[in-house]
Each structure stands twice: as structure tokens, then as C-alpha cells.
Amino acid sequence: MDVPAAEPVPTLHVPLEPARRRQLADAAETYAVRERLEPPLTADELAAHARCVGAVLAARDDELPFVAVLLNNMLWSEVIAGVPFERRLLLLPQCLARPEVCRADRDGLGLLCVQCGACAIGTLQAEADRLGYVTLVAEGTTVVSKLLMSGKVDAVIGVGCMESLRRIFPVMNTHAIPGQGIPLLADGCVRTTVDVVWALELIRSRKAEAKDGVTDLDAVAAVIRQWFEPEALAALMGGPATEAQRVGQAWMVTGGKRWRPLLTAAVFEAAGGEVGRIRPAAVAVECFHKASLIHDDIEDGDVERYGEPTVHAQVGVPAAINAGDYLIGEGYRLLASAAFDGSVRAEMLLAAANGHRELCLGQGEELAFCRRPVPVAESEVLRIYAQKTSAAFEVAVQVGAAAAGVDAETRAQLSAFSQAVGTAYQIQDDIEDFRSVRGRAADLLAMRPTLFLAAACTCEHPAVRRALNAVWEGDAAGRERLIDAIAEAGLHTRVELLYAHYKHETERVLSGIPHSGLKRLLRRIMARMLS
């Protein structure tokens, strides 16, 4: 008996009829406007919205990826139209070439089109070159990722099959680079075609450049580095005429990634402010952070930070405490005298005070645990993280938002973002500490509350149980054995799962921020912080 041949799986994901494509595009635009969608959206969010659009038009399942592309294109259309042509990348697929007649050479980057007219590549590249685009005829995401990371590209228009567009989307989303996709009308890399009229329309789209809240993080970071030069700090904080000023200001210029002042300045600029105006407030935020590090190192008994002796190791505990107190006072002075209305200054001061209070509460819980280590739950550790790390990020974000006059709804979302990203950042630090060779699992050796310890407390692995029992009985060597047992039991998997959860939570919260510029900014900062 003959078995019927299985029907081939269809590879077409784009309607061939222009009228159908237009119908889906109109429906996507109507839906996006009605739902007030703000870019960037994740792939999952686009897919969910595409299903809603498809339900209205009874779209087939294989049309929904195309609808998602249409939604994405519509959301970015105004932003990309405002990007100068010379700051855009046009990405074309090699499979558009007709191999039987193509005379183009290929190098390490891709195809070098001679614009012979045998395929659409020459037409599209010639127009893009005329306008000033960076054009690449290549497959794969590696070279594109490098271009996006270089900071030389502010928008991408990509032509490709649905699969290639799917692969490049996360790369653009990671860097919060706006992009539009033009799917090929046929998949399979053989005899592919593209809607040239549609592609040219997107390529030529241009309007007067508008401020949309896009912040050049590298440029802001460079400005902030200048703010923390000794002379610049002295001009703002007063010449280092006393011992407290000399110690405090020397510590301010030492080490650190400056995430917090970067957040303050970038949020302020993305929301419409001129970055120079926020300088005193951004420096104040760093004053609070640096003061907390001085006090934290004393309380934890640490003698090294940034690869150098800690402040109290250099000048003694009393002088270090005093320098930390000086920086706290200086931070509040800078906020109180910032060049904003009184109500705005009051909001910034309240944000700083709330963060200061939360930090002390979290540190107090950690110190109480260190005095008498006992079994600890994940929820307790996460609460300490929220108080010690997330609160500091929230101060940074809220000070910038308050100064820029951001509305209450957006500020609530920014608070949720700070909580999620701060927790993820601290979990990342836990993972790095546990894996480090130098100072191997220092937090566990010091018996500070960490997620690794919390995971051990609920683990039934025999080696973990034996090591924990020794720890609770005061056996210092048991801490070393506990580190080995945690690794043997694979408890890092649980901690990494929590890290992934809070990264996802950060992305989820970002999706609800009703401000495209802030969303893009915070996504870029998140990508750098949670690397």
C-alpha cells in the first residue's frame, strides 16, 4: 500500500498579494495607535500583539510573524525617520543575488555588489549609498553586533527572510537600537525576491531630526568622568582645605563604575533636560554611594577595594567614619542647593533620604546576621538586596526623574525598574564573587547573607548538610567545606535561575514605561550593567 507523501511544510511567511500586505499593515497601525504602544517591545510582546491584530482579520498562523514585523516597523517609523541617513545601517541579504549572473566578489564582511542591475541588491544599495547609509550585504549577526556596539549606528533597516530578521532582532533590542524589517517574499535562499517599492519607501523616509529622548551613553559617561576630576570636584565641593575634605574628595575620584551618577544624568537628559544642569545632583548621588562604601568596609572589616587599601586602612577608622559623614552631608547640601524649583529639590531630597534609610535598614539586617549566623531564607536575602542595592539605584533614577519633571506614573515604573535591576545586579555580583579565584567566595567565607547560603540552607545534599552543621557549630574550616559542597551540589543553578528571573523582570517592567526615550535608555544601561 502506498503511503501518501507528506505535504511540504510551507516556508512562505509573507503574503504575496500586495493588497493583503496593505490590509495587515493598516490593521497593525490602527491597533498600535489604539493601544498606545511604545517601543522598544520584546519579541514576545510583539508576538502577543500580533495575535491580537491577527484575530481581527482572521489571519493565518503563518502570517502572524509578518504582522509582528509590521507592528515593530510602525512603532519605530517616526524615530528612524528622524535619524540622519549617515547614522543608519542598511542590511541586505546575499541570497537576493542571482548566482548564475552575479559578478560580485565577496570578502570577509560579505558581498561587494557591482550594481549590475541583475537583482534588487544594486537598486537598494545605490539609493542607500546616494543618501549616505552604511550598507552591508552579508549574512549572520556577528558583524552587525560589532557595528551596533561601536556606537556609529543609530538605526537599522534590514532586508531578509523571517528567520534572519528574527535572529537580528535580539541584537538590536539588546543595544536598544531602533530597527525596521523588510521580509523577503520567499524563504529558502534561492530565487528570493523583495518588495522593492516598500524597501525604498523605508530607506528614503526622513523628517527633521527631533529630540526623542535618545541619550548617547558614551557621551554622557565621558562628561561624568570629567565631573569627577579632582579640580572639577573641588570647584563644586569647595577646595580640600581640611582633612575630611581631602580624604573624602580623594575617595570620590577613586575607582568605581559611576553607574549611579550615570543613571541620574542619563534619565534627566532622556526626559528632556540639559545634562550640565544635573551635575550637582549627580555628584550628590555619588557622594551618598561612596560614603556607604566607606562605612560598609569598616563594618565588614574589609581592607581592600578597587585593588587598593580601603579608606579606613589608610587613615584609620575614626577619620574614615568622619569622611563618610562629610560626604553624606555634602550630598544633601548639593541637592538642597541645586538650581531647581523648591518643590523639585524637596522631591530629590526625599528620594535621597528614603534611599539612605533603606540602605541603613538593610545593612543593619546584614550586620545582625553576621554577628550570629543562622539559617537564612531566599526571601530574607532578597529583601536585604532590595534595601542595600536596589534602593541606591532608585535614588539615582528618581533624582534624575524628579529634576526632569517626569510624571508620577512613569516614576512608579522607574521605581519598579530600580528594584528589579538592582536585585539582578546584586545577584550577578554574588555569582562573580562565588566564581572568583582571587578572594574565593569572600562573602560566604565572611558568612554574609547570600543566595548561595540561602540555597544551601534548604539543600539536602549530604556534603552541604555536613558543612552547614559545622558552620553553625562555629567551625571556621566548615565555611571552606561549604563552598566546595555548594559547588558539588550544583546550587549555582538555583542562583543563576533567580538571576535570569530578575533580568526578565527588569525587561517586563521596562515594557510598561510610557516613554520611548526612557525605555531605550534604560534598556541600554541594563545591557551594560547585567553583562
N, C-alpha and C positions, 0 to 999 in steps of 0.2 A: 504493500500500500504506500503510495507516495505521500510524503508529508509536505503540506504547503510551505513554501518558503516564507520565512518571516518577513513582514513588511519592514523596509528600511526605516530606521529612526530619522525623522525629519531634522535637518540641520538649519533650516531657514527660521530665523527668529525675527525677521523684519518683514512686514507686509510689502509685497511687491507693488501693490496698487497705490499710486500717489494719493488718491482720494482717501484711502483708508489711513495712510500715514498722517494726512492732514486732519482727519477726524479724531484720531488718537491724540495728536498734538493739541488740538483745540480743547479737548476734554481735560488733558493734563494741565493746561494753563488755567482753565476755569477752576479746577479743583485746587490748585496751588494758591490761587488768589483767595478763594473762599476760605481755605483752611489757614491762611496766613503763614505759610511755611517759610522758614528762614534757613538759608544754607549756613554751614555745610550740614548735610544729613549723612548718616552712615548707610552702608549698603542694605542693612536690614530694614532701616526706616524707609528707604526708597522703595524697597520691595513691598513693604506693608502698604504704603500709599498707592503704589502701582496696582495692587489688588483692589483697592477701593475704586480707583479710576476704571479699572477693567470691569468691575461689577456693573457699573452704569452702562457700559457699551457692550456687555456680554462678550468681552474679549476672550480669545482662546488663551490657554495657559502659555503657549509658546510666544504669544505677543507681549506678555507682561514684562519680560526683561527690556524690551524695546520701550514700553511705557515708562519704566524706571529711568531709562536714559533720557527720554523726553522731559520728565519731571526735573531731573538734575540740570539739563540744559536750560530749562526755563528759569530755574532758581538762580543760576549764575549769569544769565544773559546780561543784566544791567551792569553787574560788577565787571565782567570781562570786556564789555563794550567800553568801559572807562579805563582799561589798561592800555597804555601805548603799545603800538604794534611791535616795537623793538623789544618789549618786555614779554612777548608771548612766544610760546613754542608750538609749532605745528608738527604733529607726529603722524607720519604716513606709513602704511604697511608695504613691505616689499612685494607682497603677493598680488598687488594691483598690476605689477609689471607683466607684460606678455612675453614669456620666456623665449618663444620662437623668433621674436623680432627685436628683443631688448638688447641695446648695445651698451648699457651702463656697466661700469666697473663697480666693484664692491671693496670696501676697506674694513677696518676694524669696527667702525661705527655703523655701517650699513651701506645702502645702495647710493651710488653717485649718479643721479639722473642727468642725462644729456638733453632732456626735454625734446625728444624726437617726435612727440605727438602720437605715439602708438598706444598710450594708455593715459589714464586720468592723473597719474603722478605728476607729469610735466605741467599740465594745466594748473593744478593746485599749487605746486611748488613755485611756478613762475609768478603767480599772483602774490603768494606769500613773500617771496623774495622782493618783489616790487614794493610791497608795503613795509618791509623791514623785519619780518619774522625771523626767528631762529627755526630752521626747518631740519627735520631728521627723518630719513626714510630707513627705518630699522624695526627689528622685532625685539621683544624682550623688554624687561623693566630696569635692568641694572644701570644702563647709561642714562635713562630718563631720571632714575632716582638720584644719580650723581648731579645731573643738571639742576634738579629741584633743590637739592641740598646746597648747591653753590650760591643760591640767592640771586641768580641772574635771570630767573624766570618768575613772572608773577601770574601767569595764566597758561593753560594748556588747551589746545584744540586737538583732539585725537581722532583719526580715522582708523577703523579696524573692525574685525569681527567681534561679535558679542563677547567671546571668550577673552580676547586680548583687551577689550575695554574693561572687562571685569577684573583682570589682573592688574591693570594700571590704576584702577580706582583707589585701592587702599594706599598706594604710594602717594597719590595726590592728597588723599584725605589726611594721611599722617602729617604731611607738611602744611595742611590747610591751604593748598593751592587751588584756586578755582579752575574747573575744567569742564569742557563740553565734549560730548562724544558724537561721532557720526558713524553709525554702524554700516558695515558693508551689506549689500543687498543679498549676498550669498556667502555662506561659510565654506570652509574646505580648502582654502588657499589655492584654488585652481579656478581660472576664469572668473575671478571675483569682480564685482562692479560696485560703484558707489553713486549716490545721488549728487552729481557734481554741482548742480544749481544750489542745492541745500548747503553743501560744503562751502561754496563760495560766499553764500549769504552770511554764514557764521564767521568766516575768515575776515570778511570786509566790515563786519559790524563794528561801529566806532561812534563814540559820543565824547563830549568834552569830559576830560578827566575830573572825577569828583572824589571828594574825601568820603570814603565809605567805612572809615574806622579801621583800615588795614595798617598795622604797625610793623615797621621793619625792626624786628627784634635785635638784629645785629647792630643796627644804628643806635637804638636806644641803649643797648648794653655798652656800646663804646662811650656814649655820653655819661652813663652811670660810672664807668671806670674813672672818668675824669673827675666826677664829683668826689671820689674817694682818694684823690691825690692829696698828700699832706697839706699843700698850700691851699687847695680848694676847701678842705675841711677846716683849716684854721680860719679862713675868711668867713665861714658860715658859723663856726662854733666858738670863735674867739681864739686868739693866739695861745699856744700851750705854755702859759706863764706859770702854772702851778703843777705840782706833782700829779694830782688827779687828772688834770688836762693832758699832761704829757703821756701818762700811762694809758688813759682812755683813748686818746686820739691815735696813739701808736697802734693800739689794738684794732681800732676801726680800719686801718689801712692794711691789716694783716689778713691774708688768706680768705677763704670763703668764695662761694659761687654767686653771691649777691642776688639770689632768687627773689628775695622779698622786696628790695627796692626796685628790682626789675618789674615785678608784678605791679607794684604801686604805680610806677611811671607808665608802663605799657597800658594798663587799664585806663588810666587817666587820658592818655593820648588817643587810645582807640575809641573812647567815649566822646572825643571831640576837643580835648584840652591841648594846650601847648606845653610840651614836655618840660621846658625850663621852669614853668610856674610851680611844678610839683616838687621841685628839688628839695626844699626844706622838709617837706613831709616824708619824702622817700628816704632821706638821710635819717630822719627820726625813726622810721621803721627799722632801719639797720641798727640804730643805737639800741633799741629795745632787744633786738636779736643778739647783738654782741654782748650786751650786759648779761643776758640769760646764759650765754656760754661761759662767761667768767664765773658766775655763781654755780652753774651746773658742774664745771670742772672741779671747783672746790668741794662741793657736796659729794661728788663721786670719787674724789681722790685721784683724778686723772692728772698726770704730769706732762702730757704731750697732746698738742692739737695742731693740725696742719703740718705735722712733721717737725714742729718746734716746741720748746717748753711753753707750758701754759702760763697765763699771766701770774697766777699765784706762785708758780715755780720760779718765776723771775724776780718778783718784788715782794713776795710774802703774802700770807692770807689777809691780814688786815688791810694792806694797801690795795690788794686786788678787790676785796669787797667794796672798798670805798670807790674805786674806779668804776666798778659796775653800777653802783648807786649814782655816781655822777652821770654816766651815760643814760640811765633811766630819766633822771631829772632833765638832762639836755634834750632828750627825745620829746618829753612833754612841753618843754619850752619852745622847741621848734614848731610843734603842732599848734600850740596856742598863739604863736606869733606869725603863722603862715598868712599869706596875702589872699585870704578868702573871707567871705562874709562870716559874721559871728555864729550864725546857725550852722554853717558848714564846719567851722572849726570845732563847734561843740560836738557834731556828729563824729568827726575824726578823733577827737579826744575820747569820746565814749567807746568807739571801736577799739582804741588802744587800751583803755582801762579794762574793758571786758576781756581782751586777749591776755593782758597782764595777769588778771585774776585767774583765768582758766589755767594758764601756764603754772602758776603757783600751786593751784589745787592738784594738777596732775603730777607735778614734781613732788608734792607732799605725799601723795599716794605711793609713788615710786620709792621715796626715801623710807617710808614706813615699812614697805615690803623688804627693802634691803637690810633693815635692822633685824627683821625676824622673818626670813623666807618661809613661806608656807605654800601649799598647792594653790595654783592660780588658774582662773578660767580665761578662755579666749575673750569673753565679753569684758572682763576687767582690764585686760591688756589693751584691747581696742579703745576702751574709754580713756585710758591714760594717753594713748597715741592722739586721740581726738583733742585732749586738753593740752598736751605738750607740743605737738607738731602742727596739727590742723589749725589750732587757734592762731598760731603765729602767721600762717598763710592767710587766714581770714582777715587779720589786722591789715596785712599788706594790700589785699584786694579791696577791702571795704574803705580804707583811707583813700585810695585812688578813685573809687566809685563815688564816694561822698563828695570829694572835691570836684568831680565832673558833673555832679547833679543827676546821677543815674536814678531812675525811678525805683520805687520800693519793690515792685515785683521782680525786676531784674536783680536787685541787690539780694533778695531772698534766694534767687537761683545761684548767685555768686557765693553766698554763704554755703549752700549745699555743695557747690563745686569745691570750695576750700576744704570742707570736711572730707570729701572723697579723695581728692588729690593729696591732701596732707597725710591721710592714713596710708594710701598706696605708697607714698614717698618714704614713710617710716618703715613699712614692711619691706620695701626694697632695701633700705639700709640694714634691716635685720638680716636679710638674705646675704648681702655683701659681707656683713660682719661675720656671719657663720662660715662663709666660704673662704674668708681671708686667710692667707698664710701668716702674714705678719700680724701679731696680736690676735691669734686664732680665737674666734668666738669670744671676744673680750667681754661682751655683755653677759654671756652665760657664766663665764668664769667669775665675774663680779656679782653674780646672782641678781641681776636686774630683771624685772618682769618683761619677758619677750614672748612672742608667739611660739617660738621653738620650745620654750619651757612649758607654756600652756599646753601644747600638743603632747609633750612628754607626760604631763600630769594625768592625761586621760588615756595613755597608751598602755596596753597590756603586754607589750614585748618584754620578755624576761630580763634582758640586759638593761632595758630602760628602767624597769621596776627596781632592780638591784641598785643601780646607780642612784636613782632618786632617793631610795631609802637611806643610802649612805649620806646623801646631801642633807636630808632632813635631820640626820643624827649629828651633823656638824663635821663630817669627814671632808676636808678640803680636796683631797685627791678624788673624791667621788664626783666632783664637778668635771674633771678631765674625762673620767669614765663616762659621764653622762653625755658629753659632746660626742664621743665615739659611738655610744649606744643610739643616740638620736640619728646619727648618720646611718648606722647599721639598720635601724628600723625604717628608714626611708621617710622620716617625718617631715623632711623638707618639702615633700609633695603637698602636704596639707597647707604649709605656709605659702607655697607658690600658688596654690589654688585660691587662697584668700587674696593674694596679690593680684591675680587675674580678675577676681571679683571686684575689687575696688578700682582697678583700671577701667573695667566695664562700667562700673557705677559712675565714674568720672565722665565717661563718654555719654552715658544716659542723661546725666544732669546737664551737660553741655547742650544736648539737643533741645532742652526746654528754654534756653536763654533767648529772649526775643530781640536779639540784636546781632546781626550778621557779623559785624566787625569784631565784637567781643568774642563771639563763638570762634571765629577763625584765630584770633589772637590766643585765646586760652588753649585751643587745640594745639597750636604750635608750641606754647610753653609746656603743656603736658607732655608732648612728644619728646622734648628735651629733658625734662625732669625725670620722666619714667622711661629711661632708655634701657 
